[in-house]
Amino acid sequence: MAARIAGKEQAAVVVPTSGGRYDVHLQARQRVAVYWEEEAAEVRRCTWFYKGDKDNKFIPYSEAFSEELEEAYMIAVTLGEWKKKLESPNREVIILHNPKLMVHYHPVASSDDWVSTPTEQGRPRTVKRGVENIAVEIPNGEPLQIDHLLSCFTVNDFRNVSLSMLQSHFRKAQEQQQVGRVEFLPVNWHSSLHSTGVDVDLERITLPSINRLRHFINDTILDVFFYNSSTYCQTIVDTVASEMNRLHRLFLQRNPHFRGGVSIAGHSLGSLILFDLLTNQKADPEEQEHCVQGSRTTSSMGGIEEVKEILKKLELSEYCDVFEKEKMDRQALFLCTENNLKEMGIPLGPRMKILHYISSETGMKGQSSAAPGHSEGGAEPGSPSQLGDSSEDGRSCQYRDVGLGQVSANYPQLNYKPSIFFAFGSPIGMFLTVRGVKRIDPNYSLPTCKGFFNIFHPFDPVAYRIEPMIVPELEFEPMLLPHHKGRKRMHLELKEGLTRMSVDLKNNLLGSLRVAWQSFTRSPVPALEAGSSEAEAEAEAGTEKQPDTKAEEPPAAVKEETPPINVGRLNGGNRIDYVLQEKPIESFNEYLFALQGHLCYWESEDTVLLVLKEIYQTQGITLDQPLPGSQ
């Protein structure tokens, strides 16, 4: 009875492995994936081994044959009868000569199949009992503490690289037990889409030539057309949202003490799907009202600054304080009458200038009422119908309008609020532009997600920027992603050094020519000697001043720092676009490494380090050593 109970308990024993992503069922001897579908793997209790052919590693026998070997071994030890010969299920011969010499022979096929029997031919292989003295590197496993959950469309080597980066860049926090690890769970939506039978339909109409290329197009690129199809768009967003909710729910069930945040990451088309999903989430009423109030305050402050620019343009800057005291923004200015300006104490001349400006601007608005982003009747300044102007509600961003090209779909709601959204090699900017969006409202932010990072390789043919759509009037470079070893790649430093050297040589040459020309033109002809002495003095003064001017110049590192740029609230006021540093071999031919540039993110230490840095920054944990050039 006790043995039966023990057997039932053993059958119920399930051991989580690989950070809880797999379960090992001891009775069934199977390792089963928890969060995704995968064929179960065999698990063996290893007691007998033999050396393999190639790498000299010990390979375990099956449990059933190991029991036969153990029984034969115990009989030989007990009775002292050695040179036992056993035949494995694969018709291999194992001979037990003595406790220290046991060999394994692979079968050698005879030319006559009728007399094919196991023989002792071939090179013998060592047989070993037990695991003692076997040089096996058993990994320590992943930390039990999970600090954050990241749902992403692809994982690949991302998880292993993140563990390596945690050990090298968060060592102090690990020693203080402040940091455990980030769990990465893949969101599988591609197989659900292609299980609808569309692949069979495509196969019938696909041409037989260039088979591999056509298969790649059918398997990947056509997903873009599927997403823009009203037939499949709803299927895609439903699958993505339900899978993300399922993973989150199952993760909390298996980790009931988890109190960390959740972030999401998408690659290529996956990032666009996530972006559309996030833009259609509904914020809590309290948060929405708070965001609306904050948007109104931001819009009002921006309006006052705009009025100051108008007054400066009209050479009336001395009246800025008067308009600021009256809290006069652009919309209020355009509603002013002459009596209002008179009551504010504005003299007649400035009043006429302001009124003339208002009438001329109003006339221009009336003429351009048919422009994209304006209503037919002519939108008032600051109204929501103006594409790119600040609206009272910062969330009324026009790229969520179905009329601007987005496929009509009922977007499901996620059962959690992501902390950060990471987009890798993303075509979001291109799709928004094609849909008719010329500018993203600087006051706009994702309803339930505070952070947004657009990360791309410089040669990625699918990636597009986001920041120029928020600040179109400025031209500025994306943030250069710091190298995980703390410096720029050598070929980039060499390129910048050569560029800086050529600029310095050019400036020095022009400076010398300028001094020589000034000394020549200023020297009077009668007093040539006096003039030459003055020229020499000027030249000496110029040479003496050169070190001073060079000393006053900021160092190269300071020159490279980009001045703060306001890129709106989409990433909480922080920069959005981050570009990777290309490898030296990639700089030789951009086209040759274009495809690799689109697939490099999941193995990139620089990308993983940025993700970890931003995730742990939300918990108040920083890198051991700040990376140069990081925000």
C-alpha positions as CSV (number, residue, x, y, z in Angstrom):
1,M,0.0,0.0,0.0
2,A,2.8,2.4,0.9
3,A,4.6,1.5,-2.3
4,R,1.5,2.3,-4.3
5,I,1.1,5.7,-2.6
6,A,4.8,6.5,-3.2
7,G,4.3,5.5,-6.9
8,K,1.3,7.9,-7.2
9,E,3.3,10.7,-5.6
10,Q,6.2,10.1,-8.0
11,A,3.8,10.2,-10.9
12,A,2.6,13.6,-9.7
13,V,6.0,15.1,-9.3
14,V,6.7,17.9,-11.8
15,V,10.0,19.7,-11.7
16,P,10.2,23.2,-13.3
17,T,13.5,23.7,-15.3
18,S,15.1,26.4,-17.5
19,G,13.7,29.3,-15.4
20,G,10.3,27.8,-15.2
21,R,9.7,27.7,-18.9
22,Y,9.8,23.9,-19.0
23,D,8.3,21.2,-16.7
24,V,9.8,17.8,-16.3
25,H,7.3,15.0,-15.6
26,L,9.3,12.5,-13.7
27,Q,7.0,9.5,-14.2
28,A,6.6,10.1,-17.9
29,R,10.3,11.1,-18.3
30,Q,9.3,14.0,-20.5
31,R,10.3,17.7,-20.6
32,V,7.3,19.8,-21.7
33,A,7.3,23.5,-22.7
34,V,5.0,25.6,-20.6
35,Y,4.3,28.8,-22.5
36,W,4.4,27.6,-26.1
37,E,3.8,24.5,-28.2
38,E,6.8,22.3,-28.6
39,E,7.4,18.5,-29.0
40,A,8.1,16.9,-25.7
41,A,11.8,15.9,-25.1
42,E,12.9,12.7,-23.5
43,V,14.4,12.8,-20.0
44,R,16.8,10.0,-18.9
45,R,18.0,9.0,-15.5
46,C,21.6,8.4,-16.4
47,T,23.7,5.7,-14.7
48,W,25.7,4.1,-17.5
49,F,27.6,5.9,-20.3
50,Y,29.8,5.3,-23.3
51,K,32.1,7.7,-25.1
52,G,30.9,9.2,-28.4
53,D,32.6,9.2,-31.8
54,K,33.5,12.8,-32.4
55,D,33.7,14.9,-29.2
56,N,34.7,12.2,-26.7
57,K,31.7,13.1,-24.5
58,F,30.0,10.5,-22.5
59,I,26.6,9.5,-23.9
60,P,24.0,7.9,-21.6
61,Y,22.4,4.5,-22.4
62,S,18.6,4.2,-22.1
63,E,17.2,3.5,-18.7
64,A,16.1,0.0,-19.6
65,F,19.4,-1.0,-21.0
66,S,21.2,0.7,-18.1
67,E,19.2,-1.6,-15.7
68,E,20.4,-4.7,-17.7
69,L,24.0,-3.4,-17.5
70,E,23.7,-2.8,-13.8
71,E,22.3,-6.3,-13.2
72,A,25.1,-7.9,-15.1
73,Y,27.6,-5.8,-13.4
74,M,26.3,-6.7,-9.9
75,I,26.3,-10.4,-10.8
76,A,29.9,-10.2,-12.0
77,V,31.0,-8.4,-8.9
78,T,29.2,-10.8,-6.6
79,L,30.3,-14.0,-8.3
80,G,33.6,-12.7,-9.7
81,E,32.6,-13.9,-13.1
82,W,33.8,-11.3,-15.7
83,K,34.1,-11.0,-19.4
84,K,30.4,-10.7,-19.7
85,K,29.1,-9.9,-23.2
86,L,25.8,-8.0,-23.6
87,E,24.0,-6.9,-26.7
88,S,22.2,-3.5,-26.8
89,P,18.9,-2.8,-28.6
90,N,21.0,-1.3,-31.5
91,R,22.8,-4.7,-31.9
92,E,26.0,-3.2,-30.3
93,V,28.3,-5.3,-28.1
94,I,29.3,-4.4,-24.6
95,I,31.9,-6.5,-22.8
96,L,32.6,-6.2,-19.1
97,H,36.2,-7.4,-18.7
98,N,36.7,-6.2,-15.1
99,P,35.5,-3.2,-12.9
100,K,38.0,-0.9,-14.5
101,L,37.8,-2.1,-18.1
102,M,34.4,-2.2,-19.9
103,V,34.2,-1.6,-23.7
104,H,31.6,-0.9,-26.3
105,Y,31.8,-2.1,-29.9
106,H,29.6,-0.6,-32.7
107,P,28.3,-3.3,-35.1
108,V,30.1,-3.8,-38.4
109,A,27.8,-4.9,-41.2
110,S,28.8,-8.1,-43.0
111,S,28.6,-8.5,-46.7
112,D,26.2,-11.4,-46.3
113,D,23.1,-10.2,-44.5
114,W,22.2,-13.8,-43.6
115,V,25.2,-14.0,-41.3
116,S,25.2,-10.5,-40.0
117,T,25.8,-10.8,-36.3
118,P,27.3,-8.5,-33.6
119,T,31.0,-8.7,-33.5
120,E,33.9,-7.2,-31.6
121,Q,35.3,-5.5,-34.7
122,G,35.9,-1.8,-34.9
123,R,37.5,0.6,-32.4
124,P,36.3,0.0,-28.8
125,R,34.8,2.7,-26.8
126,T,35.0,3.2,-23.1
127,V,32.0,2.3,-21.0
128,K,31.6,4.0,-17.6
129,R,29.3,3.3,-14.6
130,G,28.2,6.3,-12.6
131,V,28.9,10.0,-13.0
132,E,32.1,10.3,-11.0
133,N,35.1,11.8,-12.7
134,I,33.0,12.9,-15.8
135,A,34.1,16.4,-16.8
136,V,30.7,17.9,-17.4
137,E,30.0,21.6,-17.2
138,I,26.7,21.8,-15.6
139,P,25.4,25.4,-15.7
140,N,24.3,27.0,-12.5
141,G,21.0,27.8,-13.9
142,E,19.1,31.2,-14.1
143,P,18.5,33.3,-11.0
144,L,15.2,32.5,-9.3
145,Q,14.3,36.1,-8.8
146,I,12.4,37.6,-11.8
147,D,12.4,41.4,-11.8
148,H,10.6,42.1,-15.1
149,L,8.7,40.3,-17.8
150,L,9.3,41.1,-21.5
151,S,6.9,39.8,-24.0
152,C,8.4,39.8,-27.5
153,F,7.6,38.4,-30.9
154,T,11.0,36.6,-31.1
155,V,13.5,35.5,-28.4
156,N,16.4,33.6,-30.0
157,D,19.6,34.4,-28.1
158,F,18.1,37.5,-26.4
159,R,17.7,35.7,-23.1
160,N,21.3,34.3,-23.0
161,V,22.8,37.6,-24.0
162,S,20.8,39.4,-21.3
163,L,22.2,37.0,-18.6
164,S,25.7,37.8,-19.8
165,M,25.1,41.5,-19.8
166,L,23.6,41.4,-16.2
167,Q,26.8,39.7,-15.0
168,S,29.1,42.2,-16.7
169,H,27.2,45.5,-16.2
170,F,25.0,45.0,-13.1
171,R,27.6,43.1,-10.9
172,K,27.2,45.4,-7.9
173,A,23.4,45.2,-7.9
174,Q,23.7,41.4,-8.2
175,E,26.1,41.2,-5.3
176,Q,23.6,43.2,-3.2
177,Q,20.8,40.9,-4.4
178,Q,18.9,43.9,-6.0
179,V,18.9,42.2,-9.4
180,G,17.7,38.8,-10.5
181,R,16.9,38.5,-14.2
182,V,14.4,39.6,-16.9
183,E,12.1,36.8,-18.2
184,F,11.6,36.8,-22.0
185,L,8.4,35.1,-23.4
186,P,7.7,34.8,-27.1
187,V,4.4,35.9,-28.6
188,N,3.5,33.4,-31.4
189,W,1.0,34.8,-33.9
190,H,2.6,33.9,-37.2
191,S,1.6,30.2,-37.1
192,S,-2.0,31.0,-36.2
193,L,-2.3,33.2,-39.3
194,H,-0.8,30.7,-41.6
195,S,-2.9,27.8,-40.2
196,T,-6.1,29.3,-41.8
197,G,-5.4,27.5,-45.1
198,V,-4.0,30.6,-46.9
199,D,-0.7,28.9,-47.5
200,V,-2.4,26.2,-49.5
201,D,-4.1,28.8,-51.6
202,L,-0.9,30.7,-52.2
203,E,0.9,27.5,-53.1
204,R,-1.5,26.9,-56.0
205,I,-0.8,30.3,-57.5
206,T,2.9,30.6,-56.8
207,L,5.2,30.2,-59.8
208,P,7.7,27.3,-59.7
209,S,10.8,29.4,-60.5
210,I,13.2,30.8,-57.8
211,N,11.5,28.6,-55.3
212,R,13.4,29.6,-52.2
213,L,12.9,33.3,-52.8
214,R,9.2,32.9,-53.5
215,H,8.8,30.7,-50.4
216,F,10.5,33.5,-48.3
217,I,8.2,36.1,-49.7
218,N,5.1,34.0,-49.1
219,D,6.2,33.2,-45.5
220,T,7.3,36.7,-44.4
221,I,6.7,39.7,-46.7
222,L,3.1,38.8,-47.5
223,D,2.3,39.2,-43.8
224,V,2.4,43.0,-44.5
225,F,-0.4,42.6,-47.0
226,F,-2.3,40.3,-44.7
227,Y,-2.2,43.0,-42.0
228,N,-3.5,45.7,-44.4
229,S,-6.3,43.3,-45.5
230,S,-9.6,43.7,-43.6
231,T,-10.0,40.0,-43.8
232,Y,-6.9,39.1,-41.9
233,C,-6.2,42.2,-39.9
234,Q,-8.8,41.4,-37.3
235,T,-7.4,37.8,-37.0
236,I,-3.9,39.1,-36.4
237,V,-4.8,41.7,-33.7
238,D,-7.1,39.2,-32.0
239,T,-4.4,36.5,-32.0
240,V,-1.7,38.9,-30.8
241,A,-3.8,40.3,-27.9
242,S,-5.2,37.0,-26.8
243,E,-1.7,35.4,-26.8
244,M,-0.2,38.3,-24.9
245,N,-3.0,38.1,-22.3
246,R,-2.6,34.3,-22.1
247,L,1.1,34.5,-21.5
248,H,0.7,37.1,-18.8
249,R,-2.0,35.3,-17.0
250,L,-0.1,31.9,-17.1
251,F,3.1,33.7,-15.9
252,L,1.3,35.2,-12.9
253,Q,-0.2,31.8,-12.1
254,R,3.2,30.2,-12.0
255,N,4.9,33.2,-10.3
256,P,2.3,34.3,-7.7
257,H,4.9,36.5,-5.8
258,F,5.9,38.4,-8.9
259,R,5.6,42.2,-8.4
260,G,7.7,43.5,-11.3
261,G,6.6,45.4,-14.4
262,V,5.8,44.2,-17.9
263,S,7.3,45.5,-21.1
264,I,6.8,44.5,-24.8
265,A,9.0,44.3,-27.8
266,G,8.3,43.9,-31.5
267,H,10.4,43.4,-34.6
268,S,9.6,44.6,-38.1
269,L,5.8,44.1,-38.8
270,G,5.4,42.9,-35.2
271,S,6.3,46.4,-33.9
272,L,3.7,48.0,-36.1
273,I,1.0,45.6,-34.8
274,L,2.0,46.4,-31.2
275,F,2.0,50.1,-31.9
276,D,-1.5,50.0,-33.4
277,L,-2.7,47.9,-30.5
278,L,-1.2,50.3,-27.9
279,T,-2.7,53.4,-29.6
280,N,-6.1,51.8,-29.3
281,Q,-5.9,50.9,-25.6
282,K,-8.2,52.7,-23.2
283,A,-6.6,54.5,-20.2
284,D,-8.3,54.6,-16.8
285,P,-10.6,57.6,-16.4
286,E,-8.4,59.1,-13.6
287,E,-5.3,58.8,-15.7
288,Q,-7.1,60.1,-18.8
289,E,-8.3,63.2,-17.0
290,H,-4.8,63.7,-15.5
291,C,-3.3,63.4,-19.0
292,V,-5.9,65.8,-20.5
293,Q,-5.1,68.4,-17.8
294,G,-1.4,68.0,-18.3
295,S,-1.9,68.3,-22.1
296,R,-3.9,71.5,-21.6
297,T,-1.2,73.0,-19.4
298,T,1.5,72.0,-21.9
299,S,-0.6,73.4,-24.8
300,S,-1.2,76.6,-22.9
301,M,2.5,77.1,-22.2
302,G,3.3,76.3,-25.8
303,G,0.7,78.9,-26.9
304,I,2.3,81.6,-24.8
305,E,5.7,80.9,-26.2
306,E,4.1,81.1,-29.7
307,V,2.7,84.5,-28.9
308,K,6.1,85.7,-27.8
309,E,7.5,84.5,-31.2
310,I,4.8,86.5,-33.0
311,L,5.6,89.6,-31.0
312,K,9.3,89.2,-31.7
313,K,8.5,88.9,-35.4
314,L,6.5,92.1,-35.2
315,E,9.4,93.8,-33.3
316,L,7.1,94.2,-30.2
317,S,9.1,92.1,-27.8
318,E,8.7,94.7,-25.0
319,Y,5.0,93.8,-24.7
320,C,5.7,90.1,-24.0
321,D,5.3,90.5,-20.3
322,V,1.9,92.1,-20.8
323,F,0.6,89.2,-22.8
324,E,2.1,86.7,-20.5
325,K,0.5,88.4,-17.5
326,E,-2.9,88.1,-19.2
327,K,-2.2,84.4,-20.1
328,M,-2.6,85.1,-23.7
329,D,-2.0,82.1,-26.0
330,R,-2.2,82.0,-29.8
331,Q,-5.9,81.2,-29.9
332,A,-6.8,84.0,-27.5
333,L,-4.7,86.4,-29.5
334,F,-6.6,85.7,-32.6
335,L,-9.9,86.4,-30.8
336,C,-8.7,89.8,-29.6
337,T,-10.4,93.0,-30.8
338,E,-8.9,96.5,-30.8
339,N,-10.8,97.3,-27.5
340,N,-9.2,94.3,-25.8
341,L,-5.7,95.4,-26.8
342,K,-6.5,99.0,-25.7
343,E,-7.7,97.7,-22.3
344,M,-4.4,95.9,-22.0
345,G,-2.5,99.2,-22.4
346,I,-1.1,98.5,-25.9
347,P,-0.5,101.8,-27.7
348,L,-2.1,102.6,-31.1
349,G,0.9,101.8,-33.3
350,P,1.5,98.3,-31.9
351,R,-2.2,97.7,-31.8
352,M,-2.4,98.3,-35.6
353,K,0.5,95.9,-36.2
354,I,-1.1,93.1,-34.2
355,L,-4.5,93.6,-35.8
356,H,-3.1,93.6,-39.3
357,Y,-1.2,90.4,-38.5
358,I,-4.3,88.7,-37.2
359,S,-6.4,89.7,-40.2
360,S,-3.7,88.6,-42.7
361,E,-3.2,85.2,-40.9
362,T,-7.0,84.6,-40.8
363,G,-7.2,85.3,-44.5
364,M,-4.5,82.8,-45.3
365,K,-6.2,80.2,-43.1
366,G,-9.4,80.7,-45.0
367,Q,-7.6,80.2,-48.3
368,S,-5.9,77.0,-47.2
369,S,-9.0,75.4,-45.8
370,A,-8.8,72.5,-48.3
371,A,-5.3,71.6,-47.2
372,P,-4.7,68.1,-45.7
373,G,-5.5,68.0,-42.0
374,H,-8.0,71.0,-42.1
375,S,-11.7,70.8,-42.0
376,E,-13.8,72.2,-44.9
377,G,-14.9,75.2,-43.0
378,G,-11.4,76.2,-42.0
379,A,-10.1,75.1,-38.7
380,E,-9.3,77.6,-36.0
381,P,-5.7,77.7,-34.8
382,G,-5.1,75.1,-32.2
383,S,-8.1,73.0,-33.1
384,P,-7.9,69.2,-33.2
385,S,-8.5,69.1,-36.9
386,Q,-5.1,70.7,-37.6
387,L,-2.7,67.9,-38.3
388,G,0.3,68.5,-36.0
389,D,-1.1,71.4,-34.0
390,S,-1.5,70.9,-30.3
391,S,-5.1,69.9,-29.4
392,E,-6.8,70.2,-26.0
393,D,-6.7,66.4,-25.7
394,G,-3.2,65.2,-26.4
395,R,-4.5,61.8,-27.2
396,S,-6.5,62.8,-30.2
397,C,-3.7,61.9,-32.5
398,Q,-4.9,61.6,-36.1
399,Y,-3.0,58.4,-37.0
400,R,-5.7,56.5,-35.1
401,D,-8.4,57.7,-37.5
402,V,-9.6,54.9,-39.8
403,G,-10.0,57.5,-42.6
404,L,-6.2,58.1,-42.6
405,G,-5.5,54.6,-43.9
406,Q,-5.5,52.3,-40.9
407,V,-7.5,49.2,-41.5
408,S,-10.8,49.2,-39.6
409,A,-10.5,46.6,-36.7
410,N,-11.9,46.1,-33.3
411,Y,-8.7,46.2,-31.2
412,P,-8.8,44.1,-28.0
413,Q,-7.7,45.4,-24.7
414,L,-4.6,44.1,-22.9
415,N,-5.1,43.0,-19.2
416,Y,-2.0,44.9,-18.2
417,K,-0.2,48.2,-18.8
418,P,3.2,47.9,-20.4
419,S,6.0,49.9,-18.9
420,I,8.1,50.3,-22.1
421,F,7.5,49.4,-25.7
422,F,10.7,48.5,-27.7
423,A,10.5,48.6,-31.5
424,F,13.4,46.9,-33.4
425,G,13.9,47.5,-37.1
426,S,10.4,49.0,-37.3
427,P,8.5,50.4,-40.3
428,I,6.1,52.4,-38.0
429,G,7.2,55.8,-39.4
430,M,6.7,54.7,-43.0
431,F,3.2,53.2,-42.3
432,L,2.1,56.4,-40.5
433,T,3.3,58.5,-43.4
434,V,1.6,56.3,-46.0
435,R,-1.6,56.5,-44.0
436,G,-1.6,60.2,-44.3
437,V,0.1,61.3,-41.1
438,K,2.5,64.2,-41.7
439,R,3.1,65.0,-38.0
440,I,2.6,63.4,-34.6
441,D,1.3,65.7,-32.0
442,P,4.1,66.4,-29.5
443,N,1.6,66.1,-26.7
444,Y,0.6,62.6,-27.7
445,S,1.6,59.6,-25.7
446,L,0.4,56.0,-25.8
447,P,-2.6,55.7,-23.5
448,T,-1.3,52.9,-21.3
449,C,2.5,52.8,-22.0
450,K,4.9,55.6,-20.9
451,G,8.0,54.5,-22.7
452,F,8.7,54.0,-26.4
453,F,12.1,53.3,-28.0
454,N,12.7,52.9,-31.8
455,I,15.9,51.0,-32.2
456,F,17.4,50.3,-35.6
457,H,20.6,49.3,-37.5
458,P,21.9,51.9,-39.9
459,F,21.7,49.5,-42.9
460,D,18.3,48.0,-42.0
461,P,16.1,48.5,-45.1
462,V,12.8,48.1,-43.2
463,A,13.6,50.6,-40.4
464,Y,12.3,54.2,-40.3
465,R,12.7,57.0,-37.8
466,I,9.9,58.5,-35.6
467,E,11.4,61.7,-34.2
468,P,11.3,63.8,-37.5
469,M,7.5,63.3,-37.5
470,I,7.3,64.9,-34.1
471,V,9.8,67.8,-34.7
472,P,9.8,68.2,-38.5
473,E,11.3,71.7,-38.4
474,L,14.6,70.4,-37.0
475,E,17.2,68.2,-38.5
476,F,19.1,66.1,-36.0
477,E,20.7,62.7,-35.9
478,P,19.3,59.8,-33.9
479,M,21.0,58.8,-30.6
480,L,24.0,56.6,-31.2
481,L,23.6,53.5,-29.2
482,P,26.7,53.1,-26.9
483,H,28.8,50.1,-27.4
484,H,28.5,47.6,-24.5
485,K,32.2,47.8,-23.9
486,G,32.0,51.5,-23.2
487,R,33.4,53.1,-26.4
488,K,32.7,53.6,-30.0
489,R,33.9,51.0,-32.5
490,M,37.4,51.7,-33.6
491,H,36.6,52.2,-37.3
492,L,34.0,54.9,-36.3
493,E,36.5,56.6,-34.0
494,L,39.1,56.5,-36.9
495,K,36.6,58.0,-39.3
496,E,35.7,60.8,-36.9
497,G,39.3,61.4,-36.1
498,L,40.2,61.8,-39.8
499,T,37.3,64.1,-40.4
500,R,38.3,66.2,-37.4
501,M,41.9,66.3,-38.6
502,S,40.9,67.5,-42.0
503,V,38.7,70.2,-40.5
504,D,41.5,71.4,-38.2
505,L,44.0,71.5,-41.1
506,K,41.6,73.5,-43.2
507,N,40.9,76.0,-40.3
508,N,44.6,76.4,-39.6
509,L,45.4,77.0,-43.3
510,L,42.7,79.5,-43.6
511,G,43.8,81.2,-40.4
512,S,47.4,81.5,-41.6
513,L,46.3,82.9,-45.0
514,R,44.0,85.4,-43.3
515,V,46.8,86.7,-41.0
516,A,49.1,86.9,-44.0
517,W,46.6,88.8,-46.1
518,Q,45.8,91.2,-43.2
519,S,49.5,92.0,-42.7
520,F,50.0,92.6,-46.4
521,T,47.0,94.9,-46.9
522,R,47.6,96.9,-43.7
523,S,51.4,97.6,-44.2
524,P,52.0,101.1,-45.7
525,V,54.3,101.2,-48.7
526,P,56.6,104.2,-47.5
527,A,57.2,102.7,-44.1
528,L,57.9,99.2,-45.3
529,E,60.2,98.3,-42.4
530,A,57.7,99.6,-39.8
531,G,54.9,97.8,-41.6
532,S,56.8,94.5,-41.7
533,S,57.5,94.8,-38.0
534,E,53.8,95.4,-37.4
535,A,52.9,92.4,-39.6
536,E,55.4,90.3,-37.6
537,A,53.8,91.5,-34.4
538,E,50.4,90.7,-35.7
539,A,51.5,87.3,-36.8
540,E,53.2,86.6,-33.5
541,A,50.0,87.8,-31.7
542,G,48.0,85.5,-34.0
543,T,50.2,82.6,-33.2
544,E,50.0,83.4,-29.5
545,K,46.2,83.6,-29.6
546,Q,45.9,80.3,-31.4
547,P,46.7,78.1,-28.4
548,D,44.2,80.2,-26.3
549,T,41.4,79.7,-28.8
550,K,42.2,76.0,-29.1
551,A,42.2,75.8,-25.3
552,E,38.8,77.5,-25.1
553,E,37.3,75.1,-27.6
554,P,35.3,72.3,-26.0
555,P,36.9,68.8,-26.2
556,A,35.8,66.3,-28.8
557,A,33.5,64.5,-26.4
558,V,31.6,67.7,-25.5
559,K,31.3,68.6,-29.2
560,E,29.7,65.3,-30.0
561,E,27.0,65.8,-27.3
562,T,23.7,66.7,-28.9
563,P,21.9,69.6,-27.3
564,P,18.6,68.7,-25.6
565,I,15.9,68.3,-28.1
566,N,12.2,68.2,-27.1
567,V,10.7,65.2,-28.9
568,G,7.3,65.3,-27.2
569,R,5.7,63.0,-24.7
570,L,5.8,59.8,-26.7
571,N,8.7,58.6,-24.6
572,G,8.2,60.8,-21.6
573,G,10.2,63.7,-23.1
574,N,13.2,61.4,-23.7
575,R,14.8,60.6,-27.1
576,I,13.0,57.9,-29.2
577,D,15.3,57.0,-32.1
578,Y,18.4,54.9,-31.3
579,V,20.8,53.7,-34.0
580,L,23.3,50.8,-33.6
581,Q,26.9,51.1,-34.5
582,E,27.7,49.0,-37.6
583,K,30.5,46.5,-37.4
584,P,33.8,47.2,-39.3
585,I,33.1,44.5,-41.9
586,E,29.6,45.9,-42.4
587,S,30.9,49.3,-43.3
588,F,32.5,48.0,-46.5
589,N,29.3,47.3,-48.3
590,E,25.9,48.5,-47.0
591,Y,23.9,46.5,-49.5
592,L,25.6,43.2,-48.7
593,F,24.7,43.4,-45.0
594,A,21.3,45.0,-45.4
595,L,19.4,41.7,-44.6
596,Q,21.7,40.9,-41.8
597,G,21.1,44.4,-40.4
598,H,17.4,43.6,-40.2
599,L,18.0,40.4,-38.3
600,C,20.8,41.4,-35.9
601,Y,18.8,42.8,-33.0
602,W,18.2,39.5,-31.1
603,E,22.0,38.8,-30.9
604,S,23.2,42.4,-30.3
605,E,24.8,43.0,-26.9
606,D,24.2,46.8,-27.4
607,T,20.5,46.3,-28.0
608,V,20.1,44.0,-25.0
609,L,22.1,46.4,-22.8
610,L,19.8,49.3,-23.7
611,V,16.7,47.2,-22.9
612,L,18.1,46.2,-19.5
613,K,19.3,49.7,-18.7
614,E,15.8,51.2,-19.4
615,I,14.0,48.4,-17.6
616,Y,16.0,48.5,-14.4
617,Q,16.0,52.3,-14.5
618,T,12.3,52.1,-13.8
619,Q,13.3,50.3,-10.5
620,G,16.0,52.9,-9.6
621,I,18.8,50.5,-10.5
622,T,21.7,51.8,-12.7
623,L,24.7,50.3,-14.5
624,D,27.9,49.8,-12.6
625,Q,29.6,52.2,-15.0
626,P,27.6,54.8,-17.1
627,L,28.1,54.3,-20.8
628,P,29.5,57.3,-22.7
629,G,26.9,59.1,-24.8
630,S,24.0,57.4,-23.1
631,Q,21.0,59.5,-22.1
